[in-house]
Amino acid sequence: MEYNDHTAEEINTVMEEAWKAFHIYRKCSLKQRAGFMRAIAKEIENLGDELLKVAGEETHLPEARLRNERTRTIYQLTSYADACEKGDWLEIRIDTGVADRTPPKPDIRKMLVPLGPVVVFGAANFPFAYSTAGGDTACALAAGCPVIVKAHPAHAHTSELVANAILKAAANSNMPAGIFAHIHGASFEVGKTLVEHPHSKAVGFTGSFSGGKQLFDWANQRKVPIPVFAEMSSINPVFLLPEKMKESAREVAKIYAGSITLGVGQFCTNPGLIIGMDNDDLEQFIQTLSEEIKMTAPADMLNPGIFKNYVEKRANALSQEEVETVVVAEGEPQFNQATPTIASATAAAFINNPLLHQEVFGPYSIIIKCKDSTEMLEVAKHLEGQLTATFMATPGDIRANEELSEAVKNTCGRFILNSVPTGVEVCLAMQHGGPFPATTDSRFSSVGPDGIKRFARPVAFQNWDDELLPDELKTKNPLGIWRMVNGEMSR
Amino acid sequence: MEYNDHTAEEINTVMEEAWKAFHIYRKCSLKQRAGFMRAIAKEIENLGDELLKVAGEETHLPEARLRNERTRTIYQLTSYADACEKGDWLEIRIDTGVADRTPPKPDIRKMLVPLGPVVVFGAANFPFAYSTAGGDTACALAAGCPVIVKAHPAHAHTSELVANAILKAAANSNMPAGIFAHIHGASFEVGKTLVEHPHSKAVGFTGSFSGGKQLFDWANQRKVPIPVFAEMSSINPVFLLPEKMKESAREVAKIYAGSITLGVGQFCTNPGLIIGMDNDDLEQFIQTLSEEIKMTAPADMLNPGIFKNYVEKRANALSQEEVETVVVAEGEPQFNQATPTIASATAAAFINNPLLHQEVFGPYSIIIKCKDSTEMLEVAKHLEGQLTATFMATPGDIRANEELSEAVKNTCGRFILNSVPTGVEVCLAMQHGGPFPATTDSRFSSVGPDGIKRFARPVAFQNWDDELLPDELKTKNPLGIWRMVNGEMSR
């Protein structure tokens, strides 16, 4: 299915509508917003298998994976709706006045309010969960912001189906016109026009470093800069610590063979960097990993652009001096199929070659061999910002490597022990966002209800009469929200 | 007292020291950080009247004002120390694991961790409270970040005294070398070098729009961009609503005469824009305001640069077509003394002339006369981002102007009813930060303990054994911090 790019004029009309909708939608109660979000979830369910069929054709993702992703998307919408209504994200603080202080202490009550229309860019690798009705859209709607989605051109038809479901839910929920809009655009210009429009107040993006960085630059060069939440590149380092490896090098290898090739390696949390001590245990790990990877069949990537990128970046990495190819899957790949590959290099080579720090998006990982724990620490200190980092370690390993642990914590958003980075739980405690270049703003998460806070800012009301305040801030707390009142939590 | 600019080489040494200190300081307990902050407060007290004398000479601020500001600075340090120790700002969320779910639900625990060395630029108008040991420094230290202060050249000696107090407190509290550094620099280059240094991880600034915007641009153009919290320009609109004016035009005028001229108008929350209905009540307001302003003596500004700026910007505003000079204080000003001034213009003139939206830093305010409530709403819709906005209004006024109220809320960080914007209470519910150009990041506050969060980001620990977790996240909650555990607050 082919869609024409929206013109600048059409985009302007859409943004004007969104701006009008903002003034109505931001006054909708938390309950109304949550109702709308649940209606979207329902309409997506109502699309039935047709949605899976279209998405499968556009993304080459297997049905089971798409079914799971749809479930996740619906869970995001309904659980963020619950969180929206519960209102913890409003970060309410109330400091009541003291009339007989000199000077009198004013009554001040603070809560988050929505930023305004949010532009969301669909992600290539998550046609549901990080696209049209995905995490960014759900968070923005919960915060009280209209959403304008720029469909990912590689799954524009899927996006169109979901957009129609959202519009149907909006109509059935009596939402204002302009609360949601769907924009097509294969060209650069469409994204630029959206980000630069004066009514755009924030941007959500999941994709490549070059794409995210470009949006970030446009947003900061505006007359009025706006925040960009771009999730970009991460190689998700895994540190194999010696005692753990002595205990279970083979088991660790088997778990990681699965994680590296899961979903043809097309996850932002794919473990692309494995750091171990150059010893017999690591050799055992490599041997088992190689056996597993060798047997993993090449598989379809999302689209030819991503395939081409994988082929080139992998070839480039493998062609670097001091990089050794450890194993390549044996099956014969067809066009658009990625061949799982493991490489290795010394710590010194990794530290000195910036190219080896770059993400190779797909089923590829490089093993870094360290002479000793000092070298392992050096590798950690040279890492760029990451979404995740993982320790495969015993308690003894961790106690013996405190400095390493601190250095690694300092580079990542999520720090995993004895598990794999793939699989991002949707829950309040999740942090999906790390120091640059993993994301453009490490202070926020794009997964979990805390993601709502990306699209809101605090406003303090000073000396307002109780009956004139929003319900969220009234003394009697009619909405039953957890609030910090004079330094104590209550509801 | 004259100080030489620090060289790029000296700055590099300072930043390397700060980076080393970061690795030690971030592991200090909340109690240790709080202890250090209280020690700084003590050492500032110990500077005694010498500090007030030097600051008075450098800033021309009267002793009473400086005494108050010192009290406020000490209160910030000690109350943010209390908040640091209490730990609410860590935003702890714990979602415990569920082993028998398919797949098993991991245990995830999230808390804020410090960003790294923070560069703080001293403010001209607050030699204590927003300078060397001011709000930004206190927040950064609470968050676990070393601080590098760039002294404001206009009160470099004051800054030096306070810096020495901090260094003394650091030594007495066994803080790592490099936890605090003091940099002199009258040139552009010093600020640029500081912001661009790879070890700088965030910037705090209070000052002019051009200065703040420049730091913001440098920070975003780095290879690894960093957040800048710049508080820049705000004209703090005050809306005079009709019923309130009918009741008490004269009383309102008297209150505002005081607020406009408080501290020679040199507050970021100075009410520089007053919007009213063009009727007899407004004439009465203007008459009383004029009587009060006329009798207000011209007074010393902070420094000749700010004085020159006031003279020029005021002259420029008054020379605009359609701007009428309402009243100029009668006293004869000496060099460096600002003459309080009130101007007026029509709503149409204001809407069409961007120059009238610019801050005139000093005891100056412009009254905008609206024909009707539609025009008043139009003025509100044309406002840039503001630190504060104020309604002088009865409950009836507010109910009759709901759209105005929403539009105004959408432009500001703090919304005040029937009071003045000057005087920023230091408390948790305070929001001091508004949409651009008031600040570069409206999602954070630079006043109150929530300001600590500017210098931190979340990290989630997945599947860590309880005894390996930071105390803040251990199941038994040994530090007694309010935490969100499986969706419920507890401590």
Interface residues (C-beta under 8 A of the other chain):
Chain A: H23 R26 K27 K86 D88 R93 I94 D95 P103 K105 P106 I108 R109 K110 V113 L115 G116 F216 D217 N220 V224 P225 P227 E384 G385 P395 I398 E403 E406 K409 N410 C412 G413 R414 F415 I416 L417 N418 S419 G423 E425 C427 L428 A429 M430 Q431 G433 P435 F436 P437 T440 D441 S442 R443 S445 D450 K453 A456 R457 P458 V459 A460 F461 Q462 N463 W464 D465 E467 L468 W482 M484 G487 M489 R491
Chain B: H23 R26 K27 K86 D88 R93 I94 D95 P103 K105 P106 I108 R109 K110 V113 L115 G116 F216 D217 N220 V224 P225 P227 E384 G385 P395 I398 E403 E406 A407 K409 N410 C412 G413 R414 F415 I416 L417 N418 S419 G423 E425 C427 L428 A429 M430 Q431 G433 P435 F436 P437 T440 D441 S442 R443 S445 D450 K453 A456 R457 P458 V459 A460 F461 Q462 N463 W464 D465 E467 L468 W482 M484 G487 M489 R491
